Amino acid sequence: SDGASSNHSVVFVLYGGANFYADTQAGSGWKPLGMPFNITRAERATIYELDGKPAYDMYYHYLHVANDENFFQNSLLFPLSMDHDGMLIVKVAMAANEDGSLVVTSDVSDEHRECRIAYGDPATILRSIKECAAFMRVFNPDAVLFYSCVSRLLYWGPEYVGRETTPFNAIAPSAGFFTSSEFVRHHGDVLQHNVTLV
């Protein structure tokens, strides 16, 4: 845009060709914590009740994350984990409403009736990254593109976040960026999956 940056644009990059092959791997490493909750009332991306009680009350009870101007930043490290057809996906609580509901990053379908609070375990995170790198090594790519959640940057801090990309740099030239939303394909479904390296 004539040398200036734009805050209101979308960029699409299309890859293709007769000899083009792509593979996607997703590494999370966030582990479920404590007892599961039943989502007893939800609509789209708003969870109103967990186990019949206001969702934020349950979240606060276990984490003591205050509903203040720092709620989103503090909740990034403690997303809700849900099973989706054998895959554990996580959704960050973006806001807590005055009615006690929690707004997560994407719709909670009727299939996701049980959830747990999750936390980042360094050993599990690095193990999931090594597993992804092992698949990539077999795939033998010419390049690796990363899309990683900004919460992972907050988790590791700028000086240590490179731990996640180092295994891939040895396989092929790598590039990427931090996002506020990652997507993975699982059994034909496209899922929003937060705190993930794709």
C-alpha positions in Angstrom: 0.0 0.0 0.0 2.5 2.6 -1.2 5.0 1.7 1.4 2.7 2.2 4.4 1.3 -0.5 6.6 -2.4 -1.3 6.8 -4.4 -2.2 9.9 -7.6 -3.1 7.9 -6.4 -5.7 5.4 -6.6 -9.4 4.7 -3.8 -11.2 2.9 -4.4 -14.6 1.1 -1.5 -16.8 0.1 -2.4 -19.6 -2.3 0.0 -22.5 -2.9 -0.5 -25.1 -5.6 0.8 -27.1 -8.5 1.1 -30.7 -9.8 4.1 -31.4 -7.5 2.8 -29.5 -4.4 2.2 -31.5 -1.2 1.4 -30.1 2.2 1.1 -31.6 5.6 -0.2 -30.0 8.8 0.8 -30.9 12.4 -0.4 -29.2 15.6 1.4 -29.2 18.9 -0.3 -28.1 22.0 1.0 -29.5 25.2 -1.6 -27.9 27.5 -2.7 -30.5 30.0 -6.2 -30.8 31.6 -6.2 -29.8 35.3 -8.5 -31.1 38.0 -12.1 -32.4 37.7 -14.1 -32.0 34.5 -17.0 -29.6 34.3 -20.2 -30.2 32.4 -21.2 -27.2 30.2 -24.8 -27.0 31.3 -25.7 -23.9 29.4 -24.0 -22.4 26.4 -24.9 -20.4 23.3 -22.5 -20.0 20.4 -19.2 -18.8 22.0 -20.7 -17.9 25.4 -20.6 -20.4 28.2 -23.2 -19.4 30.8 -23.0 -22.3 33.2 -20.6 -25.0 34.3 -22.1 -27.7 36.5 -25.3 -25.5 36.8 -23.4 -22.5 38.2 -22.2 -19.3 36.6 -19.2 -20.2 34.5 -17.0 -17.4 35.7 -17.7 -18.3 39.3 -16.3 -21.8 38.7 -13.3 -20.4 36.8 -12.5 -17.9 39.5 -13.0 -20.5 42.2 -10.1 -22.6 40.9 -7.8 -19.9 39.4 -8.6 -16.6 41.2 -8.4 -14.8 37.8 -10.1 -11.5 38.5 -12.6 -10.0 36.1 -10.6 -6.8 35.5 -8.8 -5.2 32.6 -6.1 -8.0 32.8 -8.6 -10.9 32.5 -7.8 -11.8 28.9 -4.0 -11.7 29.4 -4.3 -13.7 32.6 -6.7 -16.3 31.2 -4.5 -17.0 28.2 -2.4 -19.3 30.3 -5.5 -21.3 31.6 -7.7 -22.2 28.6 -10.6 -24.6 28.7 -9.9 -28.0 27.2 -12.5 -30.1 25.4 -12.4 -33.4 23.6 -13.4 -33.3 19.9 -13.7 -36.7 18.4 -10.5 -37.9 20.2 -8.6 -34.7 19.8 -8.1 -32.4 22.8 -8.7 -28.8 21.7 -8.4 -25.7 23.9 -10.3 -22.5 23.9 -9.2 -19.3 25.7 -11.7 -17.4 27.8 -11.6 -14.0 26.3 -14.0 -12.2 28.7 -16.2 -12.6 31.7 -19.5 -10.9 31.5 -21.5 -9.3 34.3 -24.0 -12.1 34.2 -21.2 -14.6 35.1 -20.8 -16.1 31.7 -17.5 -16.7 29.9 -16.9 -15.8 26.3 -14.5 -18.2 24.6 -12.8 -17.8 21.2 -15.2 -19.8 19.1 -18.6 -21.7 19.3 -19.0 -24.5 21.7 -21.0 -27.1 19.9 -23.4 -29.6 21.5 -20.7 -32.2 21.3 -18.5 -30.3 23.7 -20.5 -30.7 26.8 -17.6 -31.5 29.1 -14.5 -29.3 29.7 -11.6 -28.9 32.0 -9.3 -26.1 32.9 -5.9 -26.6 31.2 -2.4 -25.4 32.0 0.9 -25.4 30.1 3.4 -28.1 31.2 6.9 -27.4 29.8 7.9 -31.0 29.3 4.5 -31.9 27.7 4.7 -28.9 25.4 8.3 -29.7 24.2 7.3 -33.4 23.8 4.4 -32.4 21.5 6.8 -30.2 19.5 9.3 -33.1 19.1 6.5 -35.4 17.9 5.4 -32.8 15.3 9.1 -32.5 14.2 9.4 -36.3 13.8 6.4 -36.3 11.5 7.8 -33.4 9.5 11.2 -35.1 9.2 9.5 -38.1 7.6 7.5 -35.8 5.3 10.8 -34.1 4.3 9.5 -30.6 3.5 11.2 -27.9 1.5 10.0 -25.3 3.9 8.1 -25.1 7.2 5.5 -22.4 8.0 4.6 -21.7 11.7 1.4 -20.2 13.1 1.7 -20.1 16.9 -0.6 -18.7 19.5 0.5 -15.4 21.2 -0.2 -17.1 24.5 2.8 -19.4 23.9 5.0 -16.3 23.5 3.6 -15.1 26.9 4.2 -18.5 28.4 7.8 -18.9 27.4 8.8 -15.3 27.2 10.7 -13.8 24.2 14.0 -15.3 25.2 12.8 -18.9 25.4 10.0 -19.2 22.8 12.6 -20.3 20.2 12.6 -23.7 22.0 9.5 -24.5 20.0 10.9 -23.8 16.6 14.5 -25.1 16.9 13.6 -28.7 16.1 12.0 -27.6 12.8 14.9 -25.3 11.8 17.1 -28.4 11.5 14.6 -29.9 9.0 14.0 -27.1 6.5 14.0 -23.3 6.2 11.3 -22.0 8.6 9.2 -18.9 9.0 6.1 -17.9 10.8 4.3 -15.5 13.2 2.2 -15.4 16.3 -1.6 -15.3 16.0 -4.6 -15.0 18.2 -6.3 -17.9 16.5 -5.1 -21.2 15.1 -7.0 -23.7 13.1 -6.5 -27.4 12.6 -8.3 -30.0 10.4 -9.4 -33.1 12.3 -11.5 -35.9 10.7 -12.9 -33.5 8.1 -13.7 -30.7 10.6 -11.9 -27.4 10.7 -11.4 -26.5 14.4 -10.3 -23.4 16.1 -7.7 -24.6 18.5 -6.0 -22.0 20.8 -2.6 -22.1 22.5 -1.3 -24.3 19.7 1.7 -24.3 17.3 0.4 -25.3 13.8 
